[in-house]
Amino acid sequence: MSYPIEQSTFDAESDKSVRLDLDRQAHIQKGTIEPEQVRSGASPMRACMVAYTFYESDNRVRRYAETLVQHGYRVDAIALRREKQSDQPTVVSGVRVFHIQCRVKNETSRLAYLGKLLLFFLRSMVLLTWEQIKDPYDLIHVHSVPDFEVFAALYPKLAGSKVVLDIHDIVPEFYASKFGVSPESVVFRLLVAVERLSAAFSDHVIAANHIWHQRLRDRSVQDCKLTAILNFPDTQMFRRRGRNRSDNKFIVLYPGSLNYHQGVDIAVRAFAIVKDQAPEAEFHIYGSGEQFEYLKSLIMELKLQDRVFLRGSLPIDQMVSVMENADMGVVPKRKNSFGNEAFSTKILEFMVMGVPVILPDTDIDTYYFNDSVAKFFRADDEQSLGAAMAQLMKDSNLREDLVRNASEFVKQYSWNANQAVYLDLVDSLVNSENGRAKRTNASGSQDRRSPNGPDAVNRENKNY
């Protein structure tokens, strides 16, 4: 899919490098020029993304895969499928996707959750082995959860493929939050041991944020094989096309997983507190997860059926329009659980789409953002969140200030501005035998090619 370059989220004249990159990608999509190849040679490189996720709606996995396609790779993806989705391979934006296992997010026990992970592991191992025998992969990029999924690439690694483990969610803490396990428990320690073994097996590890980069470096991964790469929004997809709503409603939006640590129930209760102050406001929730049925009953209990609407998940390209047409985004994560350190890409996506966003004062969110670009509330506090909602609903000037500041701030946090970190990493792995190793800065600061280090955000409110 190609888009007019002049309609990019960024001002093309103010960022020439982004404009040139978008222009090159548009020509690649039109077929007027050939994509670059990361490695010289007659045959294209071959890569595979492996992820226990729904590929079409996972922007992080898709972004990596489609970037490699644009740079000359032939890319496969091994992923889950939804209930009514075909089990036949499909092509999505140049990526061949194998939907090897159906999943409904309804696990209520540890054994049910683990059983599905193990089944996916076995199926993906068989498929990777078969594909490696037919036509070897140069790179296999495995996305965690779970960490042990990386061992599905055992045969390809023995055959010479390079393996990257991408830790989206740090597993021991994620499991502890999901099932109430103590960090001092045997299970938690076993998960840390699996994390270490998985990292040792991999050729390189990607951490999803800088707090987790530090954690992984301290307990599981050698510094020389660890890089922090945030889940940056892809501005080829997340760009403003123009709002098309014509009603007088005020739409509050939450898009994402409906797990406990996301705190969506807190947002529903907060909205119930302030709904009478803004009779034109509605709260729209898009997503799926373990709390779906609970949220449905909570909405009925609070008599919010005509004000709070619980939708299912949408593919990314449809979600972009929904986000742009919202008046306010809310990220209500809990601070006393896994959500305290989990970076939410929804924040950057709201900023790119020109939507003011409310954030909790979690460690991860105060690490990257300040109150010049987002409205903060006390995490886990529905009264505080309700007050923040009411203030933004009433104060259009504050909304405009946040949107203006965030739109400027997020320019340095786009995938276009940061993809060189990933491409250099891939190049250093797959081309190392040719003497072309160009290791990226794995310290976490990434100051050579990327502004996404811990000092990139002025947390003292001096920039605006």
QUINOR-V325253 format. One record per residue. N is the residue number from 1. RES is the residue in one small letter. PSI is psi in whole degrees, -180 to 180 (999 if undefined). Layout:
N_RES_PSI / N_RES_PSI
This chain:
1_m_127 / 2_s_148 / 3_y_149 / 4_p_133 / 5_i_-34 / 6_e_-11 / 7_q_14 / 8_s_154 / 9_t_-37 / 10_f_154 / 11_d_113 / 12_a_-34 / 13_e_-26 / 14_s_-13 / 15_d_87 / 16_k_-39 / 17_s_-40 / 18_v_-42 / 19_r_-45 / 20_l_-39 / 21_d_-43 / 22_l_-38 / 23_d_-44 / 24_r_-44 / 25_q_-36 / 26_a_-40 / 27_h_-37 / 28_i_-45 / 29_q_-32 / 30_k_-15 / 31_g_12 / 32_t_-18 / 33_i_159 / 34_e_143 / 35_p_152 / 36_e_152 / 37_q_136 / 38_v_-29 / 39_r_138 / 40_s_150 / 41_g_164 / 42_a_-37 / 43_s_138 / 44_p_150 / 45_m_157 / 46_r_132 / 47_a_159 / 48_c_132 / 49_m_131 / 50_v_121 / 51_a_132 / 52_y_74 / 53_t_169 / 54_f_108 / 55_y_-46 / 56_e_-26 / 57_s_7 / 58_d_98 / 59_n_-28 / 60_r_-48 / 61_v_-45 / 62_r_-39 / 63_r_-45 / 64_y_-48 / 65_a_-48 / 66_e_-29 / 67_t_-43 / 68_l_-38 / 69_v_-45 / 70_q_-19 / 71_h_26 / 72_g_-2 / 73_y_151 / 74_r_122 / 75_v_132 / 76_d_161 / 77_a_137 / 78_i_120 / 79_a_-177 / 80_l_168 / 81_r_154 / 82_r_171 / 83_e_-43 / 84_k_12 / 85_q_143 / 86_s_148 / 87_d_6 / 88_q_147 / 89_p_141 / 90_t_162 / 91_v_123 / 92_v_110 / 93_s_45 / 94_g_-2 / 95_v_127 / 96_r_120 / 97_v_125 / 98_f_118 / 99_h_93 / 100_i_-8 / 101_q_135 / 102_c_143 / 103_r_134 / 104_v_128 / 105_k_75 / 106_n_22 / 107_e_128 / 108_t_-7 / 109_s_160 / 110_r_-39 / 111_l_-40 / 112_a_-42 / 113_y_-47 / 114_l_-38 / 115_g_-42 / 116_k_-38 / 117_l_-43 / 118_l_-38 / 119_l_-43 / 120_f_-41 / 121_f_-48 / 122_l_-44 / 123_r_-42 / 124_s_-35 / 125_m_-44 / 126_v_-46 / 127_l_-43 / 128_l_-42 / 129_t_-45 / 130_w_-46 / 131_e_-36 / 132_q_-39 / 133_i_-42 / 134_k_-46 / 135_d_100 / 136_p_143 / 137_y_145 / 138_d_-32 / 139_l_136 / 140_i_121 / 141_h_107 / 142_v_130 / 143_h_126 / 144_s_139 / 145_v_142 / 146_p_163 / 147_d_-40 / 148_f_-11 / 149_e_-24 / 150_v_-27 / 151_f_-9 / 152_a_-19 / 153_a_22 / 154_l_-54 / 155_y_-47 / 156_p_-38 / 157_k_-43 / 158_l_-29 / 159_a_-2 / 160_g_-4 / 161_s_148 / 162_k_142 / 163_v_126 / 164_v_131 / 165_l_119 / 166_d_108 / 167_i_93 / 168_h_-49 / 169_d_127 / 170_i_116 / 171_v_-48 / 172_p_-45 / 173_e_-37 / 174_f_-46 / 175_y_-41 / 176_a_-39 / 177_s_-42 / 178_k_-37 / 179_f_11 / 180_g_39 / 181_v_139 / 182_s_143 / 183_p_-16 / 184_e_-1 / 185_s_162 / 186_v_-41 / 187_v_-45 / 188_f_-44 / 189_r_-36 / 190_l_-40 / 191_l_-37 / 192_v_-39 / 193_a_-41 / 194_v_-40 / 195_e_-45 / 196_r_-44 / 197_l_-41 / 198_s_-42 / 199_a_-40 / 200_a_-36 / 201_f_-33 / 202_s_155 / 203_d_-26 / 204_h_154 / 205_v_135 / 206_i_128 / 207_a_143 / 208_a_-11 / 209_n_173 / 210_h_-25 / 211_i_-45 / 212_w_-30 / 213_h_-46 / 214_q_-43 / 215_r_-47 / 216_l_-39 / 217_r_-37 / 218_d_-30 / 219_r_-17 / 220_s_-26 / 221_v_135 / 222_q_141 / 223_d_-34 / 224_c_-15 / 225_k_33 / 226_l_130 / 227_t_138 / 228_a_124 / 229_i_115 / 230_l_163 / 231_n_81 / 232_f_144 / 233_p_141 / 234_d_112 / 235_t_-4 / 236_q_-32 / 237_m_-48 / 238_f_90 / 239_r_154 / 240_r_124 / 241_r_-10 / 242_g_128 / 243_r_145 / 244_n_18 / 245_r_143 / 246_s_9 / 247_d_177 / 248_n_21 / 249_k_161 / 250_f_110 / 251_i_119 / 252_v_134 / 253_l_137 / 254_y_118 / 255_p_127 / 256_g_-171 / 257_s_150 / 258_l_56 / 259_n_163 / 260_y_-45 / 261_h_-17 / 262_q_-20 / 263_g_27 / 264_v_-31 / 265_d_-33 / 266_i_-41 / 267_a_-37 / 268_v_-45 / 269_r_-38 / 270_a_-42 / 271_f_-37 / 272_a_-33 / 273_i_-37 / 274_v_1 / 275_k_-34 / 276_d_-19 / 277_q_-17 / 278_a_79 / 279_p_-18 / 280_e_-4 / 281_a_143 / 282_e_151 / 283_f_117 / 284_h_127 / 285_i_122 / 286_y_129 / 287_g_-178 / 288_s_162 / 289_g_-174 / 290_e_-23 / 291_q_11 / 292_f_-52 / 293_e_-38 / 294_y_-44 / 295_l_-38 / 296_k_-44 / 297_s_-35 / 298_l_-41 / 299_i_-41 / 300_m_-41 / 301_e_-39 / 302_l_4 / 303_k_50 / 304_l_18 / 305_q_-29 / 306_d_5 / 307_r_-27 / 308_v_126 / 309_f_121 / 310_l_106 / 311_r_172 / 312_g_-168 / 313_s_154 / 314_l_151 / 315_p_156 / 316_i_-44 / 317_d_-30 / 318_q_-34 / 319_m_-29 / 320_v_-47 / 321_s_-40 / 322_v_-44 / 323_m_-43 / 324_e_-30 / 325_n_1 / 326_a_156 / 327_d_-19 / 328_m_137 / 329_g_149 / 330_v_134 / 331_v_97 / 332_p_30 / 333_k_149 / 334_r_145 / 335_k_-27 / 336_n_29 / 337_s_-164 / 338_f_-33 / 339_g_-18 / 340_n_-28 / 341_e_3 / 342_a_121 / 343_f_131 / 344_s_115 / 345_t_-21 / 346_k_-32 / 347_i_-52 / 348_l_-36 / 349_e_-42 / 350_f_-43 / 351_m_-44 / 352_v_-38 / 353_m_3 / 354_g_33 / 355_v_125 / 356_p_145 / 357_v_144 / 358_i_131 / 359_l_152 / 360_p_159 / 361_d_51 / 362_t_165 / 363_d_-43 / 364_i_-38 / 365_d_-35 / 366_t_-17 / 367_y_-41 / 368_y_-24 / 369_f_160 / 370_n_178 / 371_d_7 / 372_s_-18 / 373_v_-9 / 374_a_156 / 375_k_123 / 376_f_153 / 377_f_164 / 378_r_118 / 379_a_146 / 380_d_10 / 381_d_103 / 382_e_-30 / 383_q_-44 / 384_s_-42 / 385_l_-41 / 386_g_-42 / 387_a_-40 / 388_a_-41 / 389_m_-49 / 390_a_-41 / 391_q_-45 / 392_l_-34 / 393_m_-38 / 394_k_-28 / 395_d_92 / 396_s_-31 / 397_n_-41 / 398_l_-42 / 399_r_-43 / 400_e_-40 / 401_d_-45 / 402_l_-43 / 403_v_-44 / 404_r_-48 / 405_n_-42 / 406_a_-36 / 407_s_-36 / 408_e_-44 / 409_f_-42 / 410_v_-10 / 411_k_-37 / 412_q_-6 / 413_y_29 / 414_s_160 / 415_w_-36 / 416_n_-36 / 417_a_-13 / 418_n_-4 / 419_q_-21 / 420_a_-30 / 421_v_-46 / 422_y_-44 / 423_l_-38 / 424_d_-38 / 425_l_-47 / 426_v_-45 / 427_d_-41 / 428_s_-29 / 429_l_-54 / 430_v_-19 / 431_n_10 / 432_s_-32 / 433_e_-21 / 434_n_9 / 435_g_22 / 436_r_23 / 437_a_129 / 438_k_70 / 439_r_131 / 440_t_162 / 441_n_109 / 442_a_14 / 443_s_-15 / 444_g_-22 / 445_s_-36 / 446_q_42 / 447_d_-9 / 448_r_-45 / 449_r_-9 / 450_s_139 / 451_p_15 / 452_n_21 / 453_g_174 / 454_p_-19 / 455_d_3 / 456_a_-29 / 457_v_129 / 458_n_101 / 459_r_8 / 460_e_11 / 461_n_36 / 462_k_-13 / 463_n_-27 / 464_y_999
